[in-house]
Amino acid sequence: MDWVTGQPPGGDKSYNTCLVIVEGFRNTPIFLPWHKDDTAMNTALLIWNIVVSFTGIFTNIISDRDPKFTSALWTNLHHLLKQSYPSSQPTSHKLMVWLEE
């Protein structure tokens, strides 16, 4: 996943960046118009609405972006998937402790 920046604004929403995602299984490129200043949550929503519906859930992200952005992107994707950490749910956490004993 990478962004091509510095493009002249275009389209009805004045996109100035292209988000490029290469789907690993089929090695298929996906090009999405984007805004340079969009957040990790907006990127997660775009990936969720367009990419995941086309390719399915992926297991890793390779990006040259800041690790904070990649972490925020993963966090937002997990939120969209309604996933959470077992330790944040008391019942699940108690069950895991019981199983480990």
A tleap script that builds the chain and sets N, CA, C and O, in Angstrom:
source leaprc.protein.ff14SB
mol = sequence {
  NMET ASP TRP VAL THR GLY GLN PRO PRO GLY
  GLY ASP LYS SER TYR ASN THR CYS LEU VAL
  ILE VAL GLU GLY PHE ARG ASN THR PRO ILE
  PHE LEU PRO TRP HIE LYS ASP ASP THR ALA
  MET ASN THR ALA LEU LEU ILE TRP ASN ILE
  VAL VAL SER PHE THR GLY ILE PHE THR ASN
  ILE ILE SER ASP ARG ASP PRO LYS PHE THR
  SER ALA LEU TRP THR ASN LEU HIE HIE LEU
  LEU LYS GLN SER TYR PRO SER SER GLN PRO
  THR SER HIE LYS LEU MET VAL TRP LEU GLU
  CGLU
}
set mol.1.N position { 0.858 -1.156 0.000 }
set mol.1.CA position { 0.000 0.000 0.000 }
set mol.1.C position { 0.908 1.224 0.000 }
set mol.1.O position { 1.850 1.323 0.786 }
set mol.2.N position { 0.603 2.140 -0.891 }
set mol.2.CA position { 1.388 3.362 -0.974 }
set mol.2.C position { 0.516 4.465 -1.552 }
set mol.2.O position { -0.527 4.200 -2.148 }
set mol.3.N position { 0.947 5.679 -1.372 }
set mol.3.CA position { 0.231 6.842 -1.890 }
set mol.3.C position { 1.080 7.542 -2.927 }
set mol.3.O position { 2.279 7.740 -2.731 }
set mol.4.N position { 0.455 7.918 -4.034 }
set mol.4.CA position { 1.095 8.763 -5.038 }
set mol.4.C position { 0.559 10.167 -4.778 }
set mol.4.O position { -0.624 10.436 -4.983 }
set mol.5.N position { 1.437 11.055 -4.327 }
set mol.5.CA position { 1.010 12.395 -3.928 }
set mol.5.C position { 1.485 13.436 -4.942 }
set mol.5.O position { 2.197 13.120 -5.895 }
set mol.6.N position { 1.080 14.666 -4.714 }
set mol.6.CA position { 1.513 15.760 -5.568 }
set mol.6.C position { 0.762 15.843 -6.887 }
set mol.6.O position { 1.219 16.491 -7.829 }
set mol.7.N position { -0.379 15.193 -6.951 }
set mol.7.CA position { -1.184 15.229 -8.164 }
set mol.7.C position { -2.035 16.498 -8.177 }
set mol.7.O position { -2.396 17.006 -7.116 }
set mol.8.N position { -2.358 17.012 -9.354 }
set mol.8.CA position { -3.259 18.167 -9.398 }
set mol.8.C position { -4.660 17.724 -8.958 }
set mol.8.O position { -5.082 16.609 -9.266 }
set mol.9.N position { -5.381 18.595 -8.237 }
set mol.9.CA position { -6.729 18.225 -7.796 }
set mol.9.C position { -7.605 17.828 -8.979 }
set mol.9.O position { -7.573 18.465 -10.032 }
set mol.10.N position { -8.377 16.784 -8.795 }
set mol.10.CA position { -9.235 16.319 -9.871 }
set mol.10.C position { -10.494 15.660 -9.337 }
set mol.10.O position { -10.567 15.286 -8.166 }
set mol.11.N position { -11.467 15.526 -10.193 }
set mol.11.CA position { -12.729 14.907 -9.809 }
set mol.11.C position { -13.628 15.878 -9.086 }
set mol.11.O position { -13.231 17.000 -8.771 }
set mol.12.N position { -14.844 15.437 -8.825 }
set mol.12.CA position { -15.821 16.314 -8.185 }
set mol.12.C position { -15.470 16.609 -6.719 }
set mol.12.O position { -16.005 17.557 -6.144 }
set mol.13.N position { -14.582 15.815 -6.107 }
set mol.13.CA position { -14.188 16.047 -4.715 }
set mol.13.C position { -12.749 16.535 -4.592 }
set mol.13.O position { -12.176 16.512 -3.502 }
set mol.14.N position { -12.163 16.974 -5.699 }
set mol.14.CA position { -10.799 17.519 -5.738 }
set mol.14.C position { -9.773 16.574 -5.103 }
set mol.14.O position { -8.989 16.984 -4.247 }
set mol.15.N position { -9.785 15.327 -5.524 }
set mol.15.CA position { -8.787 14.370 -5.037 }
set mol.15.C position { -7.402 14.813 -5.486 }
set mol.15.O position { -7.229 15.277 -6.613 }
set mol.16.N position { -6.409 14.668 -4.599 }
set mol.16.CA position { -5.051 15.076 -4.938 }
set mol.16.C position { -4.021 13.964 -4.701 }
set mol.16.O position { -2.816 14.196 -4.801 }
set mol.17.N position { -4.493 12.787 -4.395 }
set mol.17.CA position { -3.618 11.653 -4.084 }
set mol.17.C position { -4.245 10.382 -4.624 }
set mol.17.O position { -5.466 10.278 -4.742 }
set mol.18.N position { -3.407 9.424 -4.946 }
set mol.18.CA position { -3.901 8.116 -5.382 }
set mol.18.C position { -3.387 7.070 -4.390 }
set mol.18.O position { -2.178 6.919 -4.210 }
set mol.19.N position { -4.299 6.360 -3.757 }
set mol.19.CA position { -3.934 5.250 -2.874 }
set mol.19.C position { -3.790 4.017 -3.748 }
set mol.19.O position { -4.728 3.619 -4.439 }
set mol.20.N position { -2.602 3.413 -3.711 }
set mol.20.CA position { -2.314 2.238 -4.536 }
set mol.20.C position { -2.177 1.036 -3.612 }
set mol.20.O position { -1.344 1.027 -2.705 }
set mol.21.N position { -2.999 0.029 -3.852 }
set mol.21.CA position { -2.955 -1.208 -3.068 }
set mol.21.C position { -2.734 -2.352 -4.044 }
set mol.21.O position { -3.432 -2.466 -5.051 }
set mol.22.N position { -1.760 -3.195 -3.738 }
set mol.22.CA position { -1.530 -4.381 -4.555 }
set mol.22.C position { -2.008 -5.578 -3.750 }
set mol.22.O position { -1.442 -5.914 -2.710 }
set mol.23.N position { -3.047 -6.205 -4.244 }
set mol.23.CA position { -3.615 -7.384 -3.586 }
set mol.23.C position { -2.666 -8.539 -3.831 }
set mol.23.O position { -2.387 -8.888 -4.978 }
set mol.24.N position { -2.165 -9.140 -2.745 }
set mol.24.CA position { -1.076 -10.100 -2.831 }
set mol.24.C position { -1.398 -11.420 -3.494 }
set mol.24.O position { -0.540 -11.975 -4.181 }
set mol.25.N position { -2.600 -11.949 -3.317 }
set mol.25.CA position { -2.913 -13.276 -3.846 }
set mol.25.C position { -2.937 -13.277 -5.371 }
set mol.25.O position { -2.338 -14.142 -6.010 }
set mol.26.N position { -3.630 -12.305 -5.943 }
set mol.26.CA position { -3.734 -12.214 -7.403 }
set mol.26.C position { -2.735 -11.239 -8.000 }
set mol.26.O position { -2.629 -11.112 -9.220 }
set mol.27.N position { -1.994 -10.541 -7.121 }
set mol.27.CA position { -1.038 -9.529 -7.562 }
set mol.27.C position { -1.723 -8.462 -8.422 }
set mol.27.O position { -1.175 -7.998 -9.423 }
set mol.28.N position { -2.926 -8.090 -8.005 }
set mol.28.CA position { -3.749 -7.140 -8.736 }
set mol.28.C position { -3.642 -5.754 -8.109 }
set mol.28.O position { -3.855 -5.609 -6.905 }
set mol.29.N position { -3.316 -4.733 -8.901 }
set mol.29.CA position { -3.277 -3.380 -8.331 }
set mol.29.C position { -4.685 -2.787 -8.235 }
set mol.29.O position { -5.541 -3.025 -9.088 }
set mol.30.N position { -4.893 -2.017 -7.181 }
set mol.30.CA position { -6.153 -1.299 -6.979 }
set mol.30.C position { -5.777 0.168 -6.796 }
set mol.30.O position { -4.975 0.496 -5.922 }
set mol.31.N position { -6.347 1.048 -7.607 }
set mol.31.CA position { -6.047 2.474 -7.556 }
set mol.31.C position { -7.281 3.213 -7.054 }
set mol.31.O position { -8.360 3.088 -7.634 }
set mol.32.N position { -7.127 3.983 -5.980 }
set mol.32.CA position { -8.254 4.691 -5.382 }
set mol.32.C position { -7.933 6.182 -5.255 }
set mol.32.O position { -6.882 6.541 -4.723 }
set mol.33.N position { -8.821 7.050 -5.736 }
set mol.33.CA position { -8.592 8.491 -5.554 }
set mol.33.C position { -8.713 8.841 -4.077 }
set mol.33.O position { -9.549 8.292 -3.360 }
set mol.34.N position { -7.862 9.766 -3.634 }
set mol.34.CA position { -7.809 10.035 -2.213 }
set mol.34.C position { -7.363 11.457 -1.948 }
set mol.34.O position { -6.874 12.138 -2.850 }
set mol.35.N position { -7.531 11.910 -0.709 }
set mol.35.CA position { -7.051 13.226 -0.278 }
set mol.35.C position { -5.805 13.042 0.578 }
set mol.35.O position { -5.756 12.151 1.426 }
set mol.36.N position { -4.818 13.869 0.361 }
set mol.36.CA position { -3.537 13.739 1.057 }
set mol.36.C position { -3.681 13.815 2.577 }
set mol.36.O position { -2.950 13.133 3.295 }
set mol.37.N position { -4.592 14.617 3.070 }
set mol.37.CA position { -4.704 14.848 4.513 }
set mol.37.C position { -5.744 13.974 5.208 }
set mol.37.O position { -6.079 14.237 6.362 }
set mol.38.N position { -6.260 12.952 4.549 }
set mol.38.CA position { -7.255 12.099 5.194 }
set mol.38.C position { -6.638 11.283 6.322 }
set mol.38.O position { -5.439 11.006 6.331 }
set mol.39.N position { -7.488 10.907 7.270 }
set mol.39.CA position { -7.042 10.211 8.476 }
set mol.39.C position { -6.962 8.698 8.262 }
set mol.39.O position { -7.388 8.171 7.235 }
set mol.40.N position { -6.409 8.028 9.253 }
set mol.40.CA position { -6.350 6.565 9.223 }
set mol.40.C position { -7.767 5.983 9.231 }
set mol.40.O position { -8.017 4.966 8.584 }
set mol.41.N position { -8.693 6.614 9.955 }
set mol.41.CA position { -10.074 6.115 9.987 }
set mol.41.C position { -10.711 6.229 8.616 }
set mol.41.O position { -11.388 5.298 8.179 }
set mol.42.N position { -10.514 7.349 7.919 }
set mol.42.CA position { -11.066 7.499 6.572 }
set mol.42.C position { -10.453 6.474 5.618 }
set mol.42.O position { -11.138 5.931 4.751 }
set mol.43.N position { -9.161 6.216 5.788 }
set mol.43.CA position { -8.494 5.214 4.958 }
set mol.43.C position { -9.051 3.833 5.256 }
set mol.43.O position { -9.285 3.043 4.342 }
set mol.44.N position { -9.264 3.539 6.544 }
set mol.44.CA position { -9.846 2.247 6.927 }
set mol.44.C position { -11.243 2.077 6.327 }
set mol.44.O position { -11.586 0.998 5.846 }
set mol.45.N position { -12.040 3.133 6.357 }
set mol.45.CA position { -13.381 3.066 5.765 }
set mol.45.C position { -13.309 2.820 4.260 }
set mol.45.O position { -14.083 2.030 3.720 }
set mol.46.N position { -12.390 3.489 3.593 }
set mol.46.CA position { -12.225 3.286 2.153 }
set mol.46.C position { -11.820 1.841 1.865 }
set mol.46.O position { -12.383 1.189 0.985 }
set mol.47.N position { -10.835 1.351 2.619 }
set mol.47.CA position { -10.386 -0.033 2.423 }
set mol.47.C position { -11.520 -1.000 2.717 }
set mol.47.O position { -11.728 -1.961 1.976 }
set mol.48.N position { -12.251 -0.752 3.788 }
set mol.48.CA position { -13.367 -1.622 4.163 }
set mol.48.C position { -14.438 -1.645 3.070 }
set mol.48.O position { -14.893 -2.716 2.669 }
set mol.49.N position { -14.837 -0.478 2.593 }
set mol.49.CA position { -15.938 -0.387 1.633 }
set mol.49.C position { -15.578 -0.858 0.232 }
set mol.49.O position { -16.436 -1.377 -0.482 }
set mol.50.N position { -14.336 -0.689 -0.170 }
set mol.50.CA position { -13.972 -1.008 -1.549 }
set mol.50.C position { -13.062 -2.224 -1.644 }
set mol.50.O position { -13.360 -3.167 -2.378 }
set mol.51.N position { -11.967 -2.211 -0.917 }
set mol.51.CA position { -10.964 -3.261 -1.071 }
set mol.51.C position { -11.409 -4.580 -0.458 }
set mol.51.O position { -11.319 -5.617 -1.116 }
set mol.52.N position { -11.887 -4.569 0.785 }
set mol.52.CA position { -12.277 -5.810 1.451 }
set mol.52.C position { -13.427 -6.486 0.708 }
set mol.52.O position { -13.483 -7.714 0.642 }
set mol.53.N position { -14.334 -5.704 0.154 }
set mol.53.CA position { -15.437 -6.315 -0.601 }
set mol.53.C position { -14.946 -6.982 -1.885 }
set mol.53.O position { -15.582 -7.908 -2.388 }
set mol.54.N position { -13.817 -6.513 -2.411 }
set mol.54.CA position { -13.262 -7.072 -3.645 }
set mol.54.C position { -12.324 -8.249 -3.367 }
set mol.54.O position { -12.371 -9.265 -4.060 }
set mol.55.N position { -11.475 -8.104 -2.350 }
set mol.55.CA position { -10.435 -9.107 -2.104 }
set mol.55.C position { -10.666 -9.971 -0.880 }
set mol.55.O position { -10.073 -11.044 -0.765 }
set mol.56.N position { -11.518 -9.527 0.040 }
set mol.56.CA position { -11.679 -10.226 1.311 }
set mol.56.C position { -10.741 -9.644 2.359 }
set mol.56.O position { -9.978 -8.719 2.081 }
set mol.57.N position { -10.806 -10.190 3.554 }
set mol.57.CA position { -9.977 -9.717 4.654 }
set mol.57.C position { -8.527 -10.121 4.409 }
set mol.57.O position { -8.249 -11.250 4.006 }
set mol.58.N position { -7.618 -9.204 4.653 }
set mol.58.CA position { -6.206 -9.503 4.455 }
set mol.58.C position { -5.520 -9.682 5.801 }
set mol.58.O position { -6.043 -9.265 6.835 }
set mol.59.N position { -4.355 -10.300 5.781 }
set mol.59.CA position { -3.663 -10.627 7.025 }
set mol.59.C position { -2.490 -9.708 7.329 }
set mol.59.O position { -2.005 -9.691 8.461 }
set mol.60.N position { -2.027 -8.953 6.359 }
set mol.60.CA position { -0.939 -8.022 6.648 }
set mol.60.C position { -1.013 -6.815 5.724 }
set mol.60.O position { -1.629 -6.842 4.658 }
set mol.61.N position { -0.361 -5.767 6.181 }
set mol.61.CA position { -0.256 -4.528 5.410 }
set mol.61.C position { 1.225 -4.208 5.286 }
set mol.61.O position { 1.940 -4.139 6.285 }
set mol.62.N position { 1.676 -4.017 4.069 }
set mol.62.CA position { 3.050 -3.574 3.840 }
set mol.62.C position { 2.957 -2.143 3.337 }
set mol.62.O position { 2.383 -1.875 2.282 }
set mol.63.N position { 3.525 -1.239 4.103 }
set mol.63.CA position { 3.418 0.182 3.777 }
set mol.63.C position { 4.677 0.898 4.235 }
set mol.63.O position { 5.319 0.495 5.205 }
set mol.64.N position { 5.021 1.966 3.524 }
set mol.64.CA position { 6.170 2.768 3.960 }
set mol.64.C position { 5.723 3.957 4.803 }
set mol.64.O position { 6.501 4.876 5.057 }
set mol.65.N position { 4.472 3.933 5.230 }
set mol.65.CA position { 3.964 5.003 6.083 }
set mol.65.C position { 4.500 4.862 7.498 }
set mol.65.O position { 5.058 3.832 7.877 }
set mol.66.N position { 4.316 5.915 8.255 }
set mol.66.CA position { 4.689 5.948 9.660 }
set mol.66.C position { 4.023 4.775 10.399 }
set mol.66.O position { 2.850 4.492 10.156 }
set mol.67.N position { 4.750 4.087 11.298 }
set mol.67.CA position { 4.145 2.978 12.051 }
set mol.67.C position { 2.912 3.393 12.844 }
set mol.67.O position { 2.013 2.581 13.063 }
set mol.68.N position { 2.862 4.659 13.279 }
set mol.68.CA position { 1.678 5.135 14.006 }
set mol.68.C position { 0.452 5.101 13.102 }
set mol.68.O position { -0.632 4.711 13.537 }
set mol.69.N position { 0.621 5.511 11.836 }
set mol.69.CA position { -0.497 5.481 10.893 }
set mol.69.C position { -0.939 4.046 10.638 }
set mol.69.O position { -2.134 3.753 10.650 }
set mol.70.N position { 0.019 3.150 10.408 }
set mol.70.CA position { -0.316 1.755 10.137 }
set mol.70.C position { -1.026 1.142 11.334 }
set mol.70.O position { -1.990 0.394 11.166 }
set mol.71.N position { -0.563 1.449 12.541 }
set mol.71.CA position { -1.208 0.958 13.753 }
set mol.71.C position { -2.634 1.490 13.867 }
set mol.71.O position { -3.554 0.738 14.189 }
set mol.72.N position { -2.819 2.782 13.603 }
set mol.72.CA position { -4.159 3.378 13.658 }
set mol.72.C position { -5.063 2.774 12.583 }
set mol.72.O position { -6.253 2.562 12.817 }
set mol.73.N position { -4.502 2.499 11.415 }
set mol.73.CA position { -5.281 1.868 10.346 }
set mol.73.C position { -5.760 0.492 10.787 }
set mol.73.O position { -6.937 0.167 10.626 }
set mol.74.N position { -4.857 -0.328 11.347 }
set mol.74.CA position { -5.242 -1.662 11.838 }
set mol.74.C position { -6.293 -1.558 12.934 }
set mol.74.O position { -7.265 -2.313 12.937 }
set mol.75.N position { -6.103 -0.627 13.865 }
set mol.75.CA position { -7.063 -0.442 14.959 }
set mol.75.C position { -8.437 -0.119 14.405 }
set mol.75.O position { -9.438 -0.675 14.859 }
set mol.76.N position { -8.496 0.774 13.429 }
set mol.76.CA position { -9.785 1.149 12.848 }
set mol.76.C position { -10.400 0.011 12.047 }
set mol.76.O position { -11.619 -0.159 12.063 }
set mol.77.N position { -9.587 -0.769 11.349 }
set mol.77.CA position { -10.123 -1.929 10.628 }
set mol.77.C position { -10.691 -2.956 11.600 }
set mol.77.O position { -11.746 -3.535 11.341 }
set mol.78.N position { -9.999 -3.188 12.721 }
set mol.78.CA position { -10.522 -4.106 13.737 }
set mol.78.C position { -11.834 -3.586 14.312 }
set mol.78.O position { -12.752 -4.363 14.578 }
set mol.79.N position { -11.920 -2.280 14.502 }
set mol.79.CA position { -13.168 -1.685 14.983 }
set mol.79.C position { -14.307 -1.933 13.986 }
set mol.79.O position { -15.421 -2.275 14.382 }
set mol.80.N position { -14.019 -1.760 12.701 }
set mol.80.CA position { -15.039 -1.999 11.678 }
set mol.80.C position { -15.453 -3.473 11.621 }
set mol.80.O position { -16.597 -3.788 11.290 }
set mol.81.N position { -14.524 -4.367 11.944 }
set mol.81.CA position { -14.817 -5.797 11.971 }
set mol.81.C position { -15.516 -6.221 13.258 }
set mol.81.O position { -15.902 -7.381 13.407 }
set mol.82.N position { -15.677 -5.281 14.186 }
set mol.82.CA position { -16.276 -5.544 15.497 }
set mol.82.C position { -15.420 -6.507 16.307 }
set mol.82.O position { -15.940 -7.293 17.099 }
set mol.83.N position { -14.106 -6.445 16.106 }
set mol.83.CA position { -13.186 -7.277 16.870 }
set mol.83.C position { -12.681 -6.491 18.062 }
set mol.83.O position { -12.605 -5.263 18.031 }
set mol.84.N position { -12.339 -7.213 19.106 }
set mol.84.CA position { -11.772 -6.571 20.283 }
set mol.84.C position { -10.779 -7.523 20.928 }
set mol.84.O position { -10.671 -8.689 20.550 }
set mol.85.N position { -10.068 -7.009 21.892 }
set mol.85.CA position { -9.103 -7.829 22.603 }
set mol.85.C position { -9.816 -8.554 23.749 }
set mol.85.O position { -10.621 -7.940 24.450 }
set mol.86.N position { -9.540 -9.838 23.952 }
set mol.86.CA position { -10.208 -10.571 25.029 }
set mol.86.C position { -10.032 -9.918 26.396 }
set mol.86.O position { -10.944 -9.966 27.222 }
set mol.87.N position { -8.887 -9.316 26.646 }
set mol.87.CA position { -8.665 -8.709 27.952 }
set mol.87.C position { -9.572 -7.511 28.206 }
set mol.87.O position { -9.744 -7.092 29.351 }
set mol.88.N position { -10.157 -6.952 27.135 }
set mol.88.CA position { -11.057 -5.814 27.319 }
set mol.88.C position { -12.479 -6.265 27.637 }
set mol.88.O position { -13.340 -5.436 27.933 }
set mol.89.N position { -12.729 -7.558 27.579 }
set mol.89.CA position { -14.039 -8.106 27.915 }
set mol.89.C position { -13.875 -8.985 29.145 }
set mol.89.O position { -13.239 -10.036 29.065 }
set mol.90.N position { -14.438 -8.576 30.291 }
set mol.90.CA position { -14.210 -9.307 31.537 }
set mol.90.C position { -14.582 -10.788 31.461 }
set mol.90.O position { -13.848 -11.630 31.979 }
set mol.91.N position { -15.691 -11.115 30.836 }
set mol.91.CA position { -16.107 -12.513 30.768 }
set mol.91.C position { -15.107 -13.340 29.985 }
set mol.91.O position { -14.719 -14.422 30.427 }
set mol.92.N position { -14.685 -12.854 28.838 }
set mol.92.CA position { -13.697 -13.572 28.035 }
set mol.92.C position { -12.378 -13.697 28.777 }
set mol.92.O position { -11.729 -14.742 28.734 }
set mol.93.N position { -11.984 -12.634 29.455 }
set mol.93.CA position { -10.721 -12.650 30.186 }
set mol.93.C position { -10.773 -13.696 31.307 }
set mol.93.O position { -9.819 -14.450 31.495 }
set mol.94.N position { -11.876 -13.742 32.044 }
set mol.94.CA position { -12.015 -14.726 33.121 }
set mol.94.C position { -11.975 -16.143 32.562 }
set mol.94.O position { -11.384 -17.036 33.170 }
set mol.95.N position { -12.598 -16.350 31.412 }
set mol.95.CA position { -12.590 -17.664 30.779 }
set mol.95.C position { -11.175 -18.059 30.382 }
set mol.95.O position { -10.773 -19.204 30.592 }
set mol.96.N position { -10.411 -17.125 29.810 }
set mol.96.CA position { -9.037 -17.415 29.411 }
set mol.96.C position { -8.169 -17.742 30.624 }
set mol.96.O position { -7.347 -18.656 30.569 }
set mol.97.N position { -8.347 -17.005 31.710 }
set mol.97.CA position { -7.587 -17.283 32.932 }
set mol.97.C position { -7.931 -18.673 33.447 }
set mol.97.O position { -7.043 -19.428 33.841 }
set mol.98.N position { -9.208 -19.012 33.445 }
set mol.98.CA position { -9.653 -20.329 33.905 }
set mol.98.C position { -9.064 -21.434 33.030 }
set mol.98.O position { -8.625 -22.460 33.550 }
set mol.99.N position { -9.048 -21.241 31.707 }
set mol.99.CA position { -8.498 -22.252 30.806 }
set mol.99.C position { -6.994 -22.432 30.995 }
set mol.99.O position { -6.477 -23.543 30.877 }
set mol.100.N position { -6.301 -21.340 31.288 }
set mol.100.CA position { -4.859 -21.421 31.472 }
set mol.100.C position { -4.469 -22.136 32.763 }
set mol.100.O position { -3.359 -22.657 32.873 }
set mol.101.N position { -5.386 -22.163 33.752 }
set mol.101.CA position { -5.093 -22.827 35.032 }
set mol.101.C position { -5.215 -24.278 34.879 }
set mol.101.O position { -5.009 -25.020 35.839 }
savepdb mol mol.pdb
quit
